[in-house]
Amino acid sequence: MPATRTVVFVVFQGMQISELAGPLDVFALLNDIVETPPERLPPDLRAPASAVGADAVDSAPPYRLLTASPGGLPIEADGGLTLSVAHSLDDIAAGDDFDTLIVVGGDVSGPGAAAVVPALPALARKARRVTSVCAGALLLAAAGLLDGYRATTHWGSTALLAQRYPRVTVEPDRIYVRDRNRWTSAGMSAGVDLALALVEDDHGRETAAMIARVYVVFTRRPGGQAQFSAQLRSQPARTPAIRAVQQWLPDHLGAELTVSELAARAGMSERHFARAFRAETGCTPAAFVEALRVEAARRLLESTELTIGAIARQVGYRHGETLHRVFTRRLATTPERYRQHFAMGPAQVAGAGE
């Protein structure tokens, strides 16, 4: 069994509690499973748990989870919840090497966040991998720890990260980015995706899929997946009939979705519908439909073994060549290459379908 890995969470006044709790719970759940007698585990958890080392009640936990703050002082999270903290940043920096450093996000403009930045270089030298959740990337960047690396953060902070730290290559539309031993993620729920990816890196896909199933989350969203869905990218229409069409579309991508058909569904003339749709949503009806179809194709490429032709037909294209052309134009890569980079393994595909 691999040695217990120490994970240090850097917390500060004004941190976002979900950006600590989400990733921490992923690691803690695996600890709980490993420390539970096999006969008390559901059958589908026994094999992955055994692969990590859960063959006895007294097995060492896979992860040792620590929180550290400036001076080891209690911190008040955004929202007012006060947390006690077991360790100071200086004590961790002066101690033994450890596995993973995770800098959480929150109000990174305040004095509480600024107080952690000077300690981060020393902490990073002790860690095998250095990671952040959401705006925690801004703190890593302020410490010079992302210079020369690719990174991401919450969509609302990507422009600031790029402007303030030009030596960081910002990838604004990613759930998480791994560049060598630097891992950065987008906001809040993406911290869970990051933690699942770290568990997969440590213990394999089956173990990460097991945890995702327990938490009833998507097993595991690939880092290259967009932070926004096509629906979130476009503005919701003000006109109720057009908004209803927007909401209807994702579940009917295989239908005939010409402008005339959509206009008829909205009870409007084709000319008026097209002009109002663009004015209210910021894109044409055809572009909106195309974005939905590409997004659906991406999900199928990630989570199924369907052929490109079958995926094309499922999302509303008659031929695989049409999907290939649209996909390449929108994403600058082919469906085949996208699948190579972001497809889940068989265990993950099974978990995603549950």
C-alpha positions in Angstrom: 0.0 0.0 0.0 1.3 3.5 -0.8 2.4 5.6 2.2 -0.1 8.0 3.7 0.0 11.2 1.8 -0.1 14.5 3.7 -2.4 17.1 2.2 -2.1 20.7 3.6 -4.9 23.1 3.1 -3.9 26.8 3.4 -6.8 28.7 4.9 -7.2 32.4 5.7 -9.6 35.1 6.9 -12.3 35.4 4.3 -11.8 32.1 2.7 -14.8 30.3 0.9 -15.9 27.4 3.1 -17.1 25.2 0.2 -13.6 25.4 -1.4 -12.1 23.8 1.6 -15.0 21.4 2.5 -15.5 20.0 -1.1 -11.9 18.8 -1.8 -11.3 17.8 1.9 -14.4 15.6 1.9 -13.2 13.7 -1.2 -9.9 12.7 0.5 -11.7 12.0 3.9 -14.2 9.7 2.2 -11.5 7.5 0.8 -9.9 7.4 4.3 -13.3 6.3 5.7 -13.7 3.6 3.1 -10.2 2.2 3.7 -10.6 2.1 7.5 -14.0 0.3 7.2 -14.0 -3.5 7.5 -14.6 -5.0 4.0 -17.7 -6.9 5.1 -19.3 -3.6 6.1 -18.8 -2.0 2.7 -21.3 -2.2 -0.2 -20.0 -4.8 -2.7 -19.2 -2.1 -5.4 -16.8 -0.4 -3.0 -14.8 -3.4 -1.9 -12.6 -3.9 -4.9 -11.5 -0.3 -5.4 -11.0 0.0 -1.6 -8.8 -3.1 -1.6 -6.7 -1.7 -4.4 -5.9 1.3 -2.1 -5.2 -1.1 0.8 -8.4 -1.6 2.7 -7.7 -5.2 3.7 -7.8 -4.6 7.5 -9.6 -2.3 9.9 -6.2 -0.8 11.0 -5.0 0.0 7.6 -3.2 3.3 7.4 -5.4 6.0 5.8 -4.4 7.1 2.3 -4.4 10.7 3.3 -3.5 12.8 6.3 -5.4 16.0 6.1 -4.1 19.2 7.8 -5.3 22.8 7.8 -2.8 25.7 8.3 -3.2 29.4 8.7 -1.0 32.4 9.5 0.1 31.8 13.1 -2.2 28.8 13.4 -5.0 31.2 14.4 -8.7 30.4 14.0 -10.1 31.9 10.8 -13.5 33.4 10.0 -14.7 32.2 6.6 -16.8 34.2 4.2 -20.3 34.0 5.7 -19.1 34.2 9.3 -18.3 30.6 10.2 -15.3 30.4 12.5 -12.9 27.4 12.1 -10.2 26.3 14.5 -6.9 25.5 12.8 -4.4 22.9 13.9 -1.2 24.2 12.4 0.6 27.4 11.5 2.1 28.0 8.0 5.5 28.5 9.5 5.4 25.2 11.4 4.4 23.3 8.2 7.2 25.1 6.2 9.8 24.1 8.9 8.6 20.5 9.1 9.0 17.5 6.9 8.3 17.3 3.2 4.7 16.5 2.4 2.6 15.5 -0.6 0.1 18.1 -1.6 -0.4 21.8 -0.9 -3.9 23.1 -1.6 -4.5 26.9 -1.5 -8.3 27.6 -1.2 -10.0 30.7 -2.6 -12.3 33.3 -1.2 -11.7 37.0 -0.6 -8.2 37.1 -1.9 -8.1 40.9 -1.9 -8.2 41.3 1.9 -5.4 41.3 4.5 -6.1 37.7 5.5 -5.2 36.4 2.1 -2.2 38.7 1.8 -0.8 37.2 5.0 -0.4 33.8 3.5 1.5 34.8 0.3 4.9 35.2 1.9 4.8 31.7 3.3 3.8 30.0 0.1 7.2 29.6 -1.6 8.6 27.8 1.4 5.6 25.6 1.6 5.8 24.8 -2.1 9.4 23.7 -1.8 8.2 21.1 0.7 5.3 19.8 -1.4 5.4 17.2 -4.2 2.5 19.1 -6.0 1.1 22.5 -5.5 -2.6 23.2 -6.2 -5.3 25.8 -5.8 -9.0 26.1 -5.8 -10.8 29.0 -7.5 -9.1 32.4 -6.6 -6.4 30.6 -4.7 -4.5 30.7 -8.0 -4.1 34.4 -7.5 -2.3 33.8 -4.3 0.0 31.2 -5.9 0.6 33.7 -8.7 1.4 36.5 -6.2 4.0 34.3 -4.7 5.6 33.7 -8.1 4.6 30.0 -8.1 2.8 30.0 -11.4 5.4 31.9 -13.4 6.0 29.9 -16.6 3.0 27.6 -15.9 -0.4 27.2 -17.5 -3.2 27.8 -15.0 -6.9 28.6 -14.6 -9.2 30.1 -11.9 -12.8 31.1 -11.6 -14.1 32.7 -14.8 -14.6 36.0 -13.0 -10.9 36.2 -12.1 -9.2 34.9 -15.2 -8.8 38.4 -16.8 -7.3 39.7 -13.6 -4.9 36.8 -13.3 -3.7 37.3 -16.8 -3.4 41.1 -16.5 -1.7 41.1 -13.1 0.6 38.1 -13.7 1.7 38.2 -17.4 4.2 35.3 -16.8 1.3 33.0 -16.2 -0.4 31.4 -19.2 -4.0 31.6 -18.3 -6.5 29.1 -19.8 -9.8 30.8 -18.9 -12.3 28.2 -20.0 -11.0 25.1 -18.1 -12.4 23.3 -15.1 -8.9 22.6 -14.0 -5.4 22.7 -15.5 -2.4 20.4 -14.7 1.0 21.7 -15.7 3.7 19.5 -14.3 3.3 19.6 -10.5 1.0 22.7 -10.6 -2.7 22.0 -10.5 -5.2 24.9 -10.6 -9.0 24.8 -10.7 -12.0 26.9 -11.4 -14.5 27.9 -8.7 -16.3 26.0 -6.0 -17.6 22.7 -7.4 -14.5 22.5 -9.6 -12.5 21.9 -6.4 -14.2 18.5 -6.2 -13.2 17.8 -9.8 -9.6 18.7 -8.9 -9.6 16.5 -5.8 -11.0 13.6 -7.8 -8.3 14.1 -10.4 -5.7 14.1 -7.6 -7.1 10.8 -6.2 -7.1 9.3 -9.7 -3.4 10.4 -10.1 -2.6 8.7 -6.7 -4.9 5.6 -6.8 -6.3 5.1 -10.3 -9.5 5.8 -12.2 -11.6 3.1 -10.5 -11.0 4.6 -7.0 -11.9 8.1 -8.2 -15.0 6.7 -9.9 -16.0 5.0 -6.7 -15.8 8.3 -4.7 -17.7 10.1 -7.4 -20.5 7.6 -7.3 -20.8 7.9 -3.5 -21.1 11.7 -3.8 -23.4 11.4 -6.8 -21.2 13.7 -8.9 -20.1 13.4 -12.5 -17.3 10.9 -12.7 -14.8 12.9 -13.2 -15.3 16.0 -15.4 -12.3 16.3 -17.6 -10.1 19.3 -16.9 -10.5 20.5 -20.5 -14.3 20.7 -20.1 -15.6 24.2 -20.4 -16.6 26.1 -17.2 -19.7 27.3 -18.9 -22.4 25.3 -20.8 -23.7 26.8 -24.0 -26.9 27.9 -22.2 -25.0 29.8 -19.6 -22.8 31.4 -22.3 -25.9 33.0 -23.9 -28.2 35.4 -22.2 -31.7 34.1 -21.3 -34.2 35.8 -23.6 -36.6 38.4 -22.2 -39.5 37.3 -24.4 -41.2 34.2 -22.7 -41.8 32.4 -26.0 -38.1 32.7 -27.0 -36.9 31.7 -23.5 -39.2 28.6 -23.7 -37.5 27.7 -27.0 -34.1 28.1 -25.4 -35.1 25.7 -22.6 -36.7 23.2 -24.9 -33.7 22.9 -27.3 -31.2 20.9 -25.3 -33.6 17.9 -25.0 -34.5 17.9 -28.7 -31.2 18.3 -30.6 -32.2 15.5 -32.9 -35.2 17.4 -34.2 -35.4 19.6 -37.3 -34.1 22.8 -35.8 -34.3 25.3 -38.6 -35.1 28.9 -37.9 -38.5 28.5 -39.5 -39.3 25.5 -37.2 -38.1 27.4 -34.1 -40.1 30.5 -35.0 -43.2 28.4 -35.5 -42.7 26.9 -32.1 -42.4 30.4 -30.6 -45.5 31.5 -32.5 -43.6 34.2 -34.3 -42.7 35.1 -37.9 -39.3 33.8 -39.0 -38.0 37.3 -39.5 -39.2 38.6 -36.2 -38.0 35.5 -34.3 -34.5 35.6 -35.8 -34.0 39.3 -35.0 -35.5 39.1 -31.5 -33.5 36.0 -30.7 -30.2 37.6 -31.6 -31.0 40.9 -29.9 -32.0 39.2 -26.6 -29.5 36.3 -26.4 -26.4 37.8 -28.1 -26.2 35.1 -30.8 -28.2 33.8 -33.8 -30.6 30.8 -33.4 -28.3 28.7 -35.7 -25.2 29.5 -33.6 -27.1 28.7 -30.4 -28.2 25.3 -31.8 -24.7 24.6 -33.1 -23.2 25.4 -29.7 -25.6 23.0 -27.9 -24.9 20.2 -30.4 -21.1 20.6 -30.0 -21.5 20.6 -26.2 -23.6 17.4 -26.3 -21.1 15.8 -28.7 -18.3 16.6 -26.2 -20.2 14.9 -23.4 -20.7 11.8 -25.5 -17.1 11.7 -26.6 -16.0 12.0 -22.9 -18.4 9.4 -21.5 -19.3 6.8 -24.2 -17.7 4.6 -26.8 -20.1 5.5 -29.5 -18.7 6.0 -33.0 -18.3 9.6 -34.3 -21.1 8.9 -36.8 -23.5 7.6 -34.0 -22.7 10.7 -31.9 -23.3 13.0 -34.9 -26.7 11.5 -35.5 -27.6 11.6 -31.8 -26.9 15.4 -31.6 -28.7 16.2 -34.8 -26.3 15.8 -37.7 -26.9 13.4 -40.5 -23.2 12.6 -41.1 -20.1 12.3 -39.0 -18.3 14.6 -41.5 -20.6 17.4 -40.5 -19.8 17.0 -36.9 -16.1 16.8 -37.7 -16.2 20.1 -39.6 -18.3 22.0 -37.0 -16.2 20.5 -34.1 -12.9 21.5 -35.7 -14.1 25.0 -36.5 -15.4 25.6 -32.9 -12.8 23.9 -30.8 -9.7 23.8 -33.1 -9.4 20.0 -32.7 -11.0 17.0 -34.1 -13.6 14.8 -32.3 -11.0 11.9 -32.4 -8.3 14.0 -30.8 -10.7 15.4 -28.2 -11.7 11.8 -27.2 -8.1 10.8 -26.9 -7.4 13.6 -24.4 -10.6 13.7 -22.4 -12.4 10.3 -22.6 -13.1 8.6 -19.4 -12.0 5.0 -18.7 -14.5 2.1 -18.7 -15.1 2.3 -14.9 -15.8 6.0 -15.2 -18.2 5.5 -18.1 -20.1 3.0 -15.9 -20.2 5.4 -13.0 -21.4 8.3 -15.1 -24.4 6.3 -16.3 -25.6 5.5 -12.8 
